């Protein structure tokens, strides 16, 4: 019975059974995208048809317009479902064994972060007042490293200007047309972020006269799109002759400059709301290696004085 089931149909049932409700919505959407690709690439392929040759054909076709890492991700998701079919005896042998992963060359990557001078130039170009909520939010993200959804979820009551802190305890569901507050990405994302005095003054002025428990950067009845904020950021970057980065790139910039300033990985991880230091170390590995090289020079200089 199951051997004659379409591969795409089997994968769909497998996702609904094992992944729905067990993974985040973002991850679930990736599985559903894989399902749609299987429907396009193998519309008539059944589990009985899934030989090593047929599976490689599917991978090769997917690789014609996707980068190698994307093909690898696709392979891992499909393979997980197929291996369950093998374990259940639906398929006798693993058709994904020794699969060759191909793909397009990596596209030229946009810069992920700015250096200190470039960031200072960008911040000087921002107009931070109640009439420019987008610029004000860019300032907050650049100086705190908040995620986009976290920044949208900030309300006046989240600020403690006396102690110069911002409480991050929620996000704004900007992907939903109706908006609304939503939980943070993980438990570690609930945190207190220290603010510098200048940012405190700017945010305090923005909060004056605003509803205490309403989003500071989302006007009632209006929807904020990530693309709109990125477009504004791109205009500012081009106008000031600095690399064009994304809003998430401001978060990377914040973390990178803190690391270069000598702030520990543990402190940066806590400030960013990472669930563990491994995430921080993996994301900023190239910077950490560069700093380790500098530290080695300092060690040798110190030892030479003994």
N, C-alpha and C positions, 0 to 999 in steps of 0.2 A: 504493500500500500504506500508506505512512505518513500520507497525507492522511485516511484513514479510521480512523486510530488515535485513541482517546480522548485528549483534552487532558491529563487527569489521569494517564493511563498514560504518555504521552510525557514529561510533567514528571518522573515517577518514574524513568524510564530515564535522563533527562538528569541528574538529581541523582546517581544511582548511577554514571554515567559520568564526570561532570566535577567533582562536589563531594565525594563520599565518599572519604575519605583525603587530600583536599586542603585541607579546612577543619577547624576545631576541632569537637569533639563538640557544643558549645553552638550553633555556627552551623548544623551539620548538622541538629540538632533543629528549628531554625527553618524550614529547607527542608522537612522532613518534615511540619511543621504546615501549611505552605502547601499541600503535596500533599493532605493530608486535607481542607483547605478546598475545594480544587478538586473533590474527589470529592463533597463535599456540595453545592456551588454549581453545578457543571456536570457532573452524573453521566453525561449522554449527549452532551455536546458533543465533537465530533471536531475535528481540526485543519482539516478542510474547512469545518466549520460556523463557525469562529472569524473572524467579520467584526468590524469596528470596533464595530458595534451590539451584537453578542453579548458582546464583551469588556467594553464599557462596562456592560452589564447585570450581568455577573459582579462588576465592581468596585462598582457601586451596591449590589448585594445585600450584599456584604461590608461596605460602609461603614455599613449600617444599625445595626450594633452594635459598631463599632470606631472608634477615634479616627483622625483624618486621617493622623497620622504612621504609625500601624500599617497603614493602607490603602496608604500610599506604600511602605512596606517590602514588603508583599505584591505590589504592582505591580512593583517593581524585580526581585523574584525571578522572577515569572512572565514578565515581559518579556524577561529575559535568556535564558530557554529558548526563547521564541517567536522572538526575533531569530535564534537559531541555526537554527531551522527555516526561517526566511526565507532565511538565507544558504545553506542546503543545498538550496534550491529546493522544499522541501516545501510551503511557503506562498508564494504569489506576491507578496503585499503585506503590509506590517507592520500587523496589526490593532490594535496597541497605540498607534499614532501618534495624537497629540493627545488621549490619554485624559484625562478630567477626574477629578481626585482629590477625593473628598468624604470625609465622615466626621463622627462625633459631636464635639460640643464637648469640649474637654479637661476631664477631671474635676478637681475641686479637689485640688491636689497637697499631699501631706503635707510638712512641713518636712524638708529634707534634712540640716540640721545644727543644732547648738546653739551659742549664744554662750558666751563664756568663763564667765560666771556660772552659766549653766544646766549646763554641763559639770561645773563644780566641785561644784554641788549634787548631780548624779548620782553623781559619784565618791565623795562623802562618804556616800552612801546604800548603797554596795556593801559587802558582807561578803566580804572577801578572805581565805579560809582553805581548808584541804583539804576541809572539809565543804560548801563552796559553790563548786564548780568553775565554774558558769555566771557568777556574779558575778566570779570571778577572771579568767575569759576576757574578760569585758566590760571589765574594767580594763586588761588587756593590749592589747586592740584600740584602746581609747580613747587610750592613751598611746604607741602605736606606729604606728597606721594600718594594721595588718595586715588582709588579706582574711580572711573567715570561714574558708575552707578552710586558709589558711596558719596561722591561730591554732590550729585543730584539729590540725595536723600538728606543732606544737611539742613537743619532748621535752626533758627536763632537760639532756641533753648539748649542746643547742643554745645554752645560756646560757654566757657567759663573765662571771662576776660580778666578776672582778678588773678586767677592762677595760670593764665595763658595756656589753656588747653582746649582741645576739641574732642568731644566724645563721639566715637564712631560706633553706632549700634544698629544701623539699618541701611538699606539702599533704596533706590527708587526704581521701580519696574518700568524703565523707559521703553522696553520692547513691547509692552502691552499698551494698546491704544488708550486704555482707561487709566494707565499709570498706577499709582498707589505704592505705599511703602512695602518693602520686602526684607527678608532676613539678609544678613551679611553672608559672604561666601563661605565662611567657616567660623568656628568658635574663636579662633585667634584673631579674626578680623574685627571682633568687638574690642576696642582699645581706646586709650587716651593718647592723643597726639599733641605734643608740645608745639606751641606757636611762638614765633618771634614777635617782638613788640610792635614792629611796623605792620605786620599782617594783622595783629590784633586790632590795631587802630582802624585799618581798612575794613575789616569785617564788622567791627562795632558800628561804624557809620552805616554799613549796608543793612544791619539788623534793625536800626532805629525805625520805629513805626511799622515794622513787619509783623505779621501774626507769628506768635511764639512757636507754634507746632506745625507750621506749614513750610514746605520746601523753599529755601531761600532763592534758588535759581530756576524754579519751575513756576511759571505764572499759571494761575487757575484757568483750566480749560484749554491750555496749550500743551503741545507735545514737544519734547526736546529730542532731537535725533543726534546720534554720535557723528554722523556725516556732516551735519551743520556746524558742529563745534570744530571738527577737523578742518572744514573749509575756512573758517575764520582764522584758525591757527596757521593754515597754509598761507593765507593772505599776509598775515603779520610776518611770517618767516621770510617770504619772498621780498616784501617791502623793505626788510632790514638786512637783506643779503646774508641770511643764515640758513643752514640746512633745514629743509621742510621735514618736520616730524609729526607724529600723530599725538592725540591727547594721551594715549597710553605711553607714548614716548616721553612725555613730561614726567610720568611716574618713574620710568627708567632713568631719566636724567637726574631726578631727585636722589634716587638710590645710588647711582654711580658717583655723583659728586660727594655724597656723604662718605662713601668708601674711600675715595681719593683723599678726603680730608682726614682720614684716620679713624673714622667711626667703626666700631667692631661689627662683624657680620651679624652677631646676635642682636645688637641694638637696631641695625637696619632691618632685619627680619621682623622684629617686634613692631617697628614703626610702620612697615608696609602691611602688616597683618598677615604675614606668611604663616602657614600652619607649622612649619619647621624650618630650621636653618638650611636643610638640604635644598629646598626650593630656591633660596637666596643664593647659595653657593653655585648651583647649577646655572641659574640665570645670569649671574655676573662672574662666571668662572674666569673669563679673560682678564677682567679687572683684578680679581683676587690673585691670579698668577703674576700679573705685572707688579702688584704691591708686594708679593712674596719675594720677587726678585730684588726690589728696593730694600726690603727688610734684610735680605742676605748681605747686601752691601753694608748696611748699618751694623750688622753683626760682626762682619770682618773688620770694619773700622773701629768698633769698640774693642774687639779682642786684640787688635794691634797696639792698643794703648796700655795693655796690662803688662 
